[in-house]
Amino acid sequence: MFVLTAENVLTRSQCNASDVVLVTGASGGVGLAAVQLATKCRGVQKVIAVCSISKADQVKEMGADIVLDRNDNLLEKLGADSVTLVVDLVGGKSWPTLLDMLKRKGRYATTGAIGGPLVELDLRTLYLKDLTLMGCTALDEGVFSRLVALINTGKVKPVVAETYPLEQIGRALEDFMKKKHVGKLVMVPPEVVSAKQLVDGTLTDNC
């Protein structure tokens, strides 16, 4: 589902080869998938990932050109008008900076707010820069079938950090709160196909 969400965000925002893309929350499941899909399937000019710097190497392996620490002053690091598309999964108090970094006629797309759902918008930034802001939840037509084709050809691979049987949900929540993982933590109900099979594509007709 997290890869599907990422593909839908990039589709809705019309991500293309001319874009310089900034992805916040880039070490999570959706963010990491967005990095992969932007670089490997759309051939964008550059992907700038924002996450905990301790996870930088793993995020770069997925295709990020630049990884910045989530506590960095992004405007100082990148400068104003430096990106064409922001894929934001964080929100929070630093949100206005993301619009400052967008070039004129840039696009901002969100499908998460783990840093806080309430943000402050200066409408002058929105209209003077001719920006497009979009929320991405409902799937656009063709997104699911396109993603299945990409996974089947090996162009993108969902990143699963760890799987847990359902009875270990407590341990899974503890690990989630530590925020040390890269990718998704997956709960596997009893007698259901494993997450590893889903990722590796080793399903059988009996599953």
MARBA-3410 file (N, C-alpha, C, O; in Angstrom, 1 decimal):
207
0.8,-1.2,0.0,0.0,0.0,0.0,0.9,1.3,0.0,0.5,2.3,-0.6 ~ 2.0,1.2,0.7,2.8,2.4,0.8,3.5,2.8,-0.5,3.6,4.0,-0.9 ~ 3.8,1.8,-1.3,4.4,2.0,-2.7,3.3,2.6,-3.6,3.5,3.5,-4.4 ~ 2.1,2.1,-3.4,0.9,2.6,-4.2,0.7,4.0,-3.9,0.4,4.8,-4.8 ~ 0.7,4.4,-2.6,0.6,5.8,-2.2,1.6,6.7,-2.8,1.3,7.8,-3.3
2.8,6.2,-2.8,3.9,7.0,-3.4,3.7,7.2,-4.9,3.9,8.3,-5.5 ~ 3.3,6.1,-5.6,3.1,6.2,-7.1,1.9,7.2,-7.4,2.0,7.9,-8.3 ~ 0.9,7.2,-6.5,-0.2,8.1,-6.7,0.2,9.5,-6.5,-0.3,10.4,-7.3 ~ 1.0,9.8,-5.5,1.5,11.2,-5.3,2.3,11.7,-6.5,2.0,12.8,-7.0 ~ 3.1,10.8,-7.1,4.0,11.3,-8.2,3.1,11.4,-9.5,3.4,12.3,-10.3
2.1,10.6,-9.6,1.2,10.7,-10.7,0.4,12.0,-10.6,0.3,12.7,-11.6 ~ -0.2,12.2,-9.5,-1.1,13.4,-9.3,-0.3,14.7,-9.5,-0.8,15.6,-10.0 ~ 1.0,14.7,-9.1,1.8,15.9,-9.2,2.5,16.0,-10.5,3.2,17.0,-10.7 ~ 2.2,15.0,-11.4,2.8,15.1,-12.7,4.3,15.1,-12.7,5.0,15.8,-13.5 ~ 4.9,14.3,-11.8,6.4,14.2,-11.7,7.0,13.7,-13.0,6.5,12.8,-13.6
8.0,14.4,-13.5,8.6,14.1,-14.8,10.1,14.3,-14.8,10.7,14.8,-13.8 ~ 10.7,14.0,-15.9,12.2,14.0,-16.0,12.8,15.4,-15.9,14.0,15.5,-15.6 ~ 12.0,16.4,-16.0,12.5,17.8,-15.8,12.5,18.3,-14.4,13.0,19.4,-14.1 ~ 12.0,17.5,-13.5,11.8,17.9,-12.1,13.1,17.7,-11.2,13.9,16.8,-11.4 ~ 13.2,18.7,-10.3,14.1,18.5,-9.1,13.1,18.3,-7.9,12.4,19.2,-7.6
13.2,17.2,-7.3,12.2,16.7,-6.3,12.8,16.7,-4.9,13.9,16.2,-4.7 ~ 12.0,17.3,-4.0,12.4,17.2,-2.6,11.4,16.3,-1.9,10.2,16.5,-2.0 ~ 11.9,15.3,-1.2,11.0,14.3,-0.5,11.3,14.4,1.0,12.4,14.2,1.4 ~ 10.3,14.8,1.8,10.4,14.8,3.3,10.0,13.4,3.8,9.2,12.7,3.2 ~ 10.5,13.1,5.0,10.2,11.8,5.6,10.6,10.7,4.6,10.0,9.6,4.5
11.8,10.8,4.1,12.3,10.0,3.0,12.7,8.6,3.4,12.9,7.7,2.6 ~ 12.9,8.3,4.7,13.3,7.0,5.1,12.1,6.1,5.5,12.3,4.9,5.8 ~ 10.9,6.6,5.5,9.7,5.8,5.7,9.3,5.1,4.5,9.9,5.2,3.4 ~ 8.3,4.3,4.6,7.9,3.4,3.5,7.4,4.2,2.3,7.9,4.0,1.2 ~ 6.6,5.2,2.5,6.1,6.0,1.4,7.2,6.9,0.8,7.4,7.0,-0.4
8.0,7.5,1.7,9.0,8.4,1.2,10.1,7.7,0.4,10.6,8.1,-0.6 ~ 10.5,6.5,0.9,11.5,5.7,0.3,11.0,5.2,-1.1,11.8,5.2,-2.1 ~ 9.7,4.9,-1.2,9.2,4.5,-2.4,9.1,5.6,-3.4,9.4,5.5,-4.6 ~ 8.8,6.8,-2.9,8.8,8.0,-3.8,10.2,8.3,-4.3,10.3,8.7,-5.5 ~ 11.2,8.1,-3.5,12.6,8.3,-4.0,12.9,7.3,-5.1,13.4,7.7,-6.2
12.5,6.0,-4.9,12.8,5.0,-6.0,12.0,5.3,-7.2,12.6,5.3,-8.3 ~ 10.7,5.6,-7.1,9.9,5.8,-8.3,10.3,7.1,-9.1,10.2,7.1,-10.3 ~ 10.7,8.1,-8.4,11.1,9.3,-9.0,12.4,9.1,-9.8,12.5,9.6,-11.0 ~ 13.4,8.4,-9.3,14.6,8.2,-9.9,14.6,7.1,-11.0,15.1,7.3,-12.1 ~ 14.1,5.9,-10.6,14.2,4.8,-11.4,13.1,4.7,-12.5,13.3,4.1,-13.6
12.0,5.3,-12.3,10.9,5.2,-13.2,10.5,6.5,-13.9,9.8,6.4,-14.9 ~ 11.0,7.6,-13.4,10.7,8.9,-14.1,12.0,9.6,-14.5,11.9,10.6,-15.2 ~ 13.1,9.2,-14.0,14.4,9.8,-14.4,14.5,11.3,-14.2,15.0,12.0,-15.0 ~ 14.0,11.7,-13.0,14.1,13.1,-12.7,15.5,13.6,-12.6,16.5,12.9,-12.5 ~ 15.7,15.0,-12.7,17.0,15.6,-12.7,17.7,15.3,-11.4,18.9,14.9,-11.4
17.0,15.4,-10.3,17.6,15.2,-9.0,16.5,15.0,-7.9,15.4,15.5,-8.0 ~ 16.9,14.1,-7.0,16.0,13.8,-5.8,16.8,14.2,-4.6,17.9,13.7,-4.3 ~ 16.2,15.1,-3.8,16.7,15.6,-2.5,15.9,15.0,-1.4,14.7,15.3,-1.3 ~ 16.5,14.1,-0.6,15.7,13.4,0.5,16.0,14.1,1.8,17.2,14.4,2.1 ~ 15.0,14.2,2.6,15.1,14.7,4.0,14.7,13.6,5.0,13.6,13.1,4.9
15.6,13.3,5.9,15.4,12.3,6.9,16.4,12.4,8.0,17.2,13.3,8.0 ~ 16.4,11.4,8.9,17.5,11.4,9.9,18.8,11.1,9.2,18.8,10.1,8.4 ~ 19.8,11.8,9.5,21.1,11.6,8.8,21.7,10.2,9.0,22.5,9.8,8.2 ~ 21.3,9.6,10.1,21.8,8.2,10.4,21.3,7.2,9.3,21.9,6.1,9.2 ~ 20.3,7.6,8.6,19.7,6.7,7.6,20.1,7.1,6.1,19.6,6.6,5.2
21.1,8.0,6.0,21.4,8.6,4.7,21.9,7.6,3.7,21.5,7.6,2.6 ~ 22.8,6.7,4.2,23.4,5.7,3.2,22.3,4.8,2.6,22.3,4.6,1.4 ~ 21.4,4.4,3.4,20.3,3.5,2.9,19.4,4.3,1.9,18.9,3.7,1.0 ~ 19.1,5.5,2.2,18.3,6.3,1.3,19.0,6.6,0.0,18.3,6.6,-1.0 ~ 20.3,6.8,0.1,21.0,7.1,-1.1,21.0,5.8,-2.0,21.0,5.9,-3.2
21.1,4.7,-1.4,21.0,3.4,-2.1,19.8,3.3,-2.9,19.7,2.6,-4.0 ~ 18.7,3.9,-2.5,17.4,3.9,-3.2,17.3,4.9,-4.3,16.4,4.9,-5.1 ~ 18.4,5.7,-4.4,18.4,6.7,-5.6,18.5,8.1,-5.3,18.6,8.9,-6.2 ~ 18.5,8.5,-4.0,18.6,9.9,-3.6,19.9,10.5,-4.0,20.9,9.9,-3.8 ~ 19.9,11.7,-4.6,21.2,12.3,-5.0,21.8,13.1,-3.8,23.0,13.1,-3.7
20.9,13.7,-3.0,21.3,14.4,-1.8,20.5,14.0,-0.7,19.2,13.9,-0.8 ~ 21.1,13.8,0.5,20.3,13.5,1.7,20.6,14.6,2.7,21.8,14.8,3.1 ~ 19.6,15.3,3.2,19.7,16.3,4.2,19.1,15.9,5.5,18.1,15.1,5.5 ~ 19.7,16.3,6.6,19.1,15.9,7.9,17.8,16.6,8.2,17.7,17.8,7.8 ~ 16.9,16.0,8.8,15.6,16.6,9.0,15.6,17.8,9.9,14.7,18.6,9.9
16.7,18.0,10.7,16.9,19.2,11.5,17.6,20.3,10.9,17.8,21.4,11.5 ~ 18.1,20.1,9.6,18.8,21.1,8.9,17.8,22.3,8.5,16.6,22.1,8.4 ~ 18.4,23.5,8.4,17.6,24.6,7.8,17.7,24.4,6.3,18.7,24.7,5.6 ~ 16.6,23.9,5.7,16.6,23.5,4.3,16.8,24.7,3.4,17.4,24.6,2.3 ~ 16.2,25.8,3.8,16.3,27.0,3.0,17.8,27.5,2.9,18.2,27.9,1.9
18.5,27.4,4.0,19.9,27.7,4.0,20.7,26.7,3.2,21.6,27.1,2.4 ~ 20.4,25.5,3.2,21.1,24.4,2.5,20.9,24.5,1.0,21.8,24.3,0.3 ~ 19.7,24.7,0.6,19.3,24.6,-0.8,19.1,25.9,-1.5,19.3,26.1,-2.7 ~ 18.6,26.9,-0.7,18.3,28.2,-1.3,16.9,28.3,-1.7,16.2,27.3,-2.0 ~ 16.4,29.5,-1.9,15.0,29.7,-2.4,14.9,29.3,-3.9,15.9,29.4,-4.6
13.7,28.9,-4.3,13.5,28.6,-5.7,14.4,27.6,-6.2,15.0,27.7,-7.3 ~ 14.6,26.5,-5.5,15.6,25.5,-5.8,15.0,24.2,-6.3,15.8,23.3,-6.8 ~ 13.7,23.9,-6.1,13.1,22.7,-6.5,11.8,23.0,-7.2,11.2,24.0,-7.1 ~ 11.4,22.0,-8.0,10.1,22.1,-8.8,9.0,21.4,-8.2,7.8,21.7,-8.4 ~ 9.3,20.4,-7.4,8.2,19.5,-6.8,8.6,19.1,-5.4,9.8,18.7,-5.1
7.7,19.3,-4.4,7.9,18.8,-3.1,6.9,17.7,-2.8,5.7,17.9,-3.0 ~ 7.4,16.6,-2.3,6.6,15.5,-1.9,6.7,15.5,-0.4,7.8,15.0,0.2 ~ 5.7,15.9,0.3,5.8,16.1,1.8,5.0,15.1,2.6,3.8,15.0,2.4 ~ 5.6,14.4,3.5,5.0,13.5,4.3,5.0,13.9,5.8,4.7,13.1,6.7 ~ 5.5,15.1,6.1,5.8,15.5,7.4,4.9,16.7,7.9,4.3,16.6,9.0
4.9,17.7,7.2,4.1,18.9,7.6,4.9,19.6,8.8,6.1,19.7,8.7 ~ 4.2,20.0,9.8,4.9,20.5,11.0,5.2,22.0,10.9,4.9,22.7,9.9 ~ 6.0,22.5,11.9,6.2,23.9,12.0,7.2,24.5,10.9,7.1,25.7,10.6 ~ 8.0,23.7,10.3,8.9,24.2,9.3,8.3,24.2,7.9,8.9,24.4,6.9 ~ 7.0,23.9,7.8,6.3,23.7,6.5,6.4,24.9,5.6,6.6,24.7,4.4
6.3,26.2,6.1,6.4,27.3,5.1,7.7,27.3,4.3,7.7,27.8,3.2 ~ 8.8,26.8,4.9,10.0,26.7,4.2,9.9,25.9,2.9,10.6,26.3,1.9 ~ 9.1,24.9,2.9,9.0,24.1,1.7,8.5,24.9,0.5,8.9,24.7,-0.6 ~ 7.5,25.8,0.7,7.0,26.6,-0.4,8.0,27.7,-0.8,8.1,28.0,-2.0 ~ 8.8,28.1,0.2,9.9,29.1,-0.2,10.9,28.5,-1.2,11.5,29.2,-2.0
11.1,27.2,-1.0,12.1,26.5,-1.9,11.6,26.1,-3.3,12.3,25.8,-4.2 ~ 10.2,26.2,-3.4,9.7,25.9,-4.7,9.9,27.0,-5.7,9.8,28.2,-5.4 ~ 10.2,26.6,-7.0,10.4,27.6,-8.0,9.0,28.1,-8.4,8.0,27.5,-8.1 ~ 8.9,29.1,-9.2,7.6,29.6,-9.7,6.9,28.6,-10.5,7.6,27.9,-11.3 ~ 5.7,28.4,-10.3,4.8,27.3,-10.9,5.2,26.0,-10.4,4.9,24.9,-11.0
5.9,25.9,-9.2,6.2,24.6,-8.6,4.9,23.9,-8.0,3.9,24.5,-7.9 ~ 5.1,22.7,-7.7,4.0,21.9,-7.2,4.3,21.3,-5.8,5.5,20.9,-5.6 ~ 3.4,21.3,-4.9,3.5,20.7,-3.6,2.4,19.6,-3.5,1.3,19.9,-3.7 ~ 2.9,18.4,-3.1,1.9,17.3,-2.9,2.1,16.7,-1.5,3.3,16.5,-1.1 ~ 1.1,16.4,-0.8,1.2,15.8,0.5,0.3,14.6,0.7,-0.8,14.5,0.1
0.7,13.6,1.5,-0.1,12.5,1.8,0.2,12.1,3.2,0.1,10.9,3.6 ~ 0.7,13.0,4.1,1.1,12.7,5.4,1.4,14.0,6.2,1.7,15.0,5.7 ~ 1.3,13.8,7.6,1.6,15.0,8.4,2.2,14.5,9.8,1.7,14.9,10.8 ~ 3.2,13.6,9.7,3.7,13.0,10.9,4.4,14.1,11.8,4.5,13.9,13.0 ~ 4.8,15.2,11.2,5.4,16.3,12.0,4.4,17.3,12.6,4.8,18.1,13.4
3.1,17.1,12.3,2.1,18.0,12.8,1.2,18.4,11.6,1.6,18.8,10.6 ~ -0.2,18.4,11.8,-1.1,18.6,10.8,-1.5,20.1,10.5,-2.0,20.4,9.5 ~ -1.1,20.9,11.5,-1.5,22.3,11.4,-0.3,23.1,10.9,0.8,23.1,11.5 ~ -0.4,23.9,9.8,0.7,24.7,9.2,0.2,26.1,9.0,-1.0,26.4,8.9 ~ 1.2,27.0,8.8,0.9,28.4,8.5,1.2,28.7,7.1,2.3,28.5,6.6
0.2,29.2,6.3,0.4,29.5,4.9,0.3,31.0,4.7,-0.7,31.6,5.1 ~ 1.3,31.5,4.1,1.2,32.9,3.6,0.7,32.9,2.2,1.4,32.5,1.2 ~ -0.5,33.4,2.0,-1.2,33.3,0.7,-0.4,34.0,-0.4,-0.6,33.7,-1.6 ~ 0.4,35.0,0.0,1.1,35.8,-1.0,2.2,34.9,-1.6,2.4,35.0,-2.8 ~ 2.8,33.9,-0.9,3.7,33.0,-1.4,3.0,32.1,-2.5,3.5,31.8,-3.5
1.8,31.7,-2.1,1.0,30.8,-3.0,0.7,31.5,-4.3,0.9,30.9,-5.4 ~ 0.1,32.7,-4.3,-0.3,33.3,-5.5,0.8,34.0,-6.3,0.7,34.1,-7.5 ~ 1.7,34.6,-5.6,2.8,35.3,-6.3,3.8,34.4,-7.0,4.4,34.8,-8.0 ~ 3.9,33.2,-6.5,4.7,32.2,-7.2,3.9,31.2,-8.1,4.5,30.3,-8.7 ~ 2.6,31.4,-8.2,1.8,30.6,-9.0,1.9,29.1,-8.6,2.1,28.2,-9.5
1.9,28.8,-7.3,2.1,27.4,-6.9,0.9,26.6,-7.0,-0.3,27.1,-6.9 ~ 1.0,25.3,-7.1,-0.1,24.3,-7.0,0.1,23.5,-5.8,1.1,22.8,-5.6 ~ -0.9,23.5,-4.9,-0.9,22.6,-3.7,-2.0,21.5,-3.9,-3.1,21.8,-4.3 ~ -1.6,20.3,-3.6,-2.5,19.2,-3.7,-2.4,18.1,-2.7,-1.3,17.8,-2.2 ~ -3.5,17.6,-2.2,-3.6,16.5,-1.3,-3.8,15.2,-2.2,-4.5,15.3,-3.2
-3.2,14.1,-1.7,-3.2,12.9,-2.6,-3.7,11.7,-1.7,-2.9,11.2,-1.0 ~ -4.9,11.3,-1.9,-5.4,10.1,-1.2,-6.1,9.1,-2.1,-5.6,8.0,-2.3 ~ -7.2,9.5,-2.8,-7.9,8.7,-3.7,-7.0,8.4,-4.9,-6.3,9.3,-5.4 ~ -6.9,7.1,-5.3,-6.1,6.8,-6.4,-6.6,7.3,-7.8,-7.8,7.2,-8.1 ~ -5.6,7.8,-8.6,-6.0,8.2,-9.9,-6.1,7.0,-10.8,-5.5,5.9,-10.5
-6.8,7.1,-11.9,-7.0,5.9,-12.8,-5.7,5.5,-13.4,-4.8,6.3,-13.8 ~ -5.5,4.2,-13.3,-4.3,3.6,-13.9,-3.1,3.4,-13.0,-2.1,2.8,-13.4 ~ -3.2,4.0,-11.8,-2.0,4.0,-10.9,-1.7,2.6,-10.4,-0.6,2.2,-10.4 ~ -2.7,1.8,-10.1,-2.5,0.5,-9.5,-1.9,-0.4,-10.6,-0.9,-1.1,-10.3 ~ -2.5,-0.5,-11.8,-2.0,-1.4,-12.8,-0.6,-1.0,-13.2,0.3,-1.9,-13.5
-0.3,0.3,-13.3,1.1,0.7,-13.6,2.1,0.3,-12.6,3.2,-0.1,-12.9 ~ 1.7,0.4,-11.3,2.6,0.0,-10.3,2.9,-1.5,-10.3,4.0,-1.9,-10.1 ~ 1.9,-2.3,-10.5,2.0,-3.7,-10.6,3.0,-4.1,-11.7,3.9,-4.9,-11.5 ~ 2.9,-3.4,-12.8,3.8,-3.7,-13.9,5.2,-3.3,-13.5,6.2,-4.0,-13.9 ~ 5.4,-2.2,-12.8,6.8,-1.8,-12.4,7.4,-2.8,-11.4,8.6,-3.1,-11.5
6.6,-3.3,-10.5,7.1,-4.3,-9.5,7.4,-5.6,-10.2,8.4,-6.2,-9.9 ~ 6.6,-6.0,-11.1,6.8,-7.3,-11.8,8.0,-7.2,-12.7,8.7,-8.3,-12.9 ~ 8.4,-6.1,-13.2,9.6,-6.0,-14.0,10.9,-5.7,-13.2,12.0,-5.6,-13.7 ~ 10.7,-5.5,-11.9,11.8,-5.3,-11.0,12.3,-3.9,-10.9,13.4,-3.6,-10.4 ~ 11.6,-3.0,-11.5,12.1,-1.6,-11.5,12.0,-0.9,-10.1,12.7,0.0,-9.8
11.0,-1.4,-9.3,10.9,-0.8,-8.0,10.6,-2.0,-7.0,9.9,-3.0,-7.4 ~ 11.2,-1.9,-5.8,11.0,-3.0,-4.9,10.6,-2.4,-3.5,11.3,-1.5,-3.0 ~ 9.4,-2.8,-3.0,9.0,-2.3,-1.7,10.1,-2.6,-0.6,10.6,-3.7,-0.6 ~ 10.4,-1.7,0.2,11.4,-1.9,1.3,10.8,-2.2,2.6,10.1,-1.3,3.2 ~ 10.9,-3.4,3.0,10.3,-3.8,4.3,11.5,-4.0,5.3,12.4,-4.8,5.1
11.5,-3.2,6.3,12.5,-3.2,7.3,12.5,-4.5,8.2,13.5,-5.1,8.5 ~ 11.3,-4.9,8.6,11.1,-6.0,9.5,9.6,-6.5,9.4,8.7,-5.7,9.2 ~ 9.4,-7.8,9.6,8.1,-8.4,9.7,7.9,-9.0,11.1,8.8,-9.4,11.7 ~ 6.7,-9.0,11.5,6.3,-9.5,12.9,5.1,-10.3,12.8,4.1,-9.9,12.1 ~ 5.0,-11.4,13.5,3.7,-12.1,13.6,2.8,-11.3,14.4,3.2,-10.4,15.2
1.5,-11.4,14.2,0.5,-10.5,14.8,0.6,-10.5,16.3,0.3,-9.5,17.0 ~ 1.0,-11.6,17.0,1.1,-11.7,18.4,2.2,-10.8,19.0,2.3,-10.6,20.2 ~ 3.1,-10.4,18.1,4.2,-9.5,18.5,4.0,-8.0,18.2,4.9,-7.3,18.0 ~ 2.7,-7.6,18.2,2.4,-6.3,17.8,3.0,-5.3,18.8,3.3,-4.1,18.4 ~ 3.1,-5.7,20.1,3.7,-4.8,21.1,5.1,-4.5,20.7,5.6,-3.3,20.8
5.9,-5.5,20.4,7.3,-5.3,20.0,7.4,-4.4,18.7,8.3,-3.6,18.6 ~ 6.5,-4.7,17.8,6.5,-3.9,16.6,6.3,-2.4,16.9,6.9,-1.5,16.3 ~ 5.3,-2.1,17.8,5.1,-0.7,18.1,6.3,-0.1,18.8,6.6,1.1,18.6 ~ 6.9,-0.9,19.7,8.1,-0.4,20.3,9.2,0.0,19.3,9.9,1.0,19.4 ~ 9.4,-0.9,18.3,10.4,-0.7,17.3,10.1,0.5,16.4,10.9,1.3,16.0
8.8,0.7,16.2,8.3,1.8,15.4,8.6,3.1,16.1,9.1,4.1,15.4 ~ 8.4,3.2,17.4,8.6,4.4,18.1,10.1,4.7,18.2,10.4,5.9,18.5 ~ 10.9,3.8,18.1,12.4,4.1,18.2,12.9,4.8,16.9,13.9,5.5,16.9 ~ 12.1,4.7,15.8,12.4,5.4,14.6,13.8,5.1,14.0,14.4,6.0,13.4 ~ 14.2,3.9,14.2,15.6,3.5,13.7,15.5,2.7,12.4,16.5,2.5,11.8
14.3,2.4,12.0,14.1,1.6,10.8,14.1,2.4,9.5,13.7,3.6,9.5 ~ 14.4,1.7,8.4,14.3,2.3,7.1,13.3,1.5,6.3,13.5,0.3,6.1 ~ 12.2,2.1,5.8,11.2,1.3,5.1,10.0,1.1,6.0,9.8,1.9,7.0 ~ 9.3,0.0,5.8,8.1,-0.2,6.6,8.3,-1.4,7.5,9.0,-2.4,7.2 ~ 7.6,-1.4,8.6,7.4,-2.5,9.5,6.1,-3.1,9.2,5.0,-2.5,9.1
6.0,-4.5,9.0,4.8,-5.1,8.5,4.4,-6.2,9.5,5.2,-7.0,10.0 ~ 3.1,-6.1,9.9,2.5,-7.2,10.7,1.9,-8.3,9.8,1.2,-8.0,8.8 ~ 2.2,-9.5,10.1,1.7,-10.6,9.3,0.7,-11.5,10.1,1.1,-12.1,11.1 ~ -0.6,-11.5,9.8,-1.6,-12.3,10.5,-1.3,-13.8,10.3,-0.6,-14.2,9.3 ~ -1.8,-14.6,11.2,-1.5,-16.1,11.1,-2.1,-16.6,9.7,-3.1,-16.2,9.3
-1.3,-17.5,9.2,-1.7,-18.3,7.9,-2.0,-17.3,6.8,-2.9,-17.6,5.9 ~ -1.3,-16.2,6.7,-1.4,-15.3,5.6,-0.1,-15.2,5.0,1.0,-15.3,5.7 ~ 0.0,-15.0,3.7,1.2,-14.9,3.0,2.2,-13.9,3.6,1.7,-12.9,4.1 ~ 3.4,-14.3,3.7,4.4,-13.4,4.4,4.7,-12.2,3.6,4.6,-12.2,2.4 ~ 5.2,-11.2,4.3,5.6,-9.9,3.6,6.8,-10.2,2.7,6.9,-9.6,1.6
7.6,-11.2,3.1,8.8,-11.5,2.2,8.3,-12.0,0.9,8.9,-11.7,-0.2 ~ 7.3,-12.9,0.9,6.7,-13.4,-0.4,6.2,-12.3,-1.2,6.3,-12.3,-2.4 ~ 5.5,-11.3,-0.6,4.9,-10.2,-1.3,6.0,-9.4,-2.0,5.9,-9.0,-3.1 ~ 7.1,-9.2,-1.3,8.2,-8.4,-1.8,9.0,-9.1,-2.9,9.3,-8.6,-3.9 ~ 9.2,-10.4,-2.6,10.0,-11.2,-3.6,9.2,-11.7,-4.8,9.8,-12.2,-5.8
7.9,-11.6,-4.7,7.1,-12.1,-5.8,7.0,-13.6,-5.9,6.9,-14.2,-7.0 ~ 7.1,-14.3,-4.7,7.1,-15.8,-4.7,5.8,-16.4,-4.3,5.8,-17.4,-3.7 ~ 4.7,-15.7,-4.6,3.4,-16.2,-4.3,3.1,-17.5,-5.1,3.6,-17.6,-6.3 ~ 2.4,-18.4,-4.5,1.9,-19.6,-5.3,0.4,-19.5,-5.5,-0.3,-18.6,-4.9 ~ -0.1,-20.4,-6.3,-1.5,-20.4,-6.6,-2.4,-20.7,-5.4,-3.5,-20.4,-5.3
-1.7,-21.3,-4.3,-2.5,-21.7,-3.2,-2.6,-20.5,-2.1,-3.3,-20.7,-1.1 ~ -1.9,-19.4,-2.4,-1.9,-18.3,-1.4,-3.1,-17.4,-1.6,-3.3,-16.4,-0.9
END
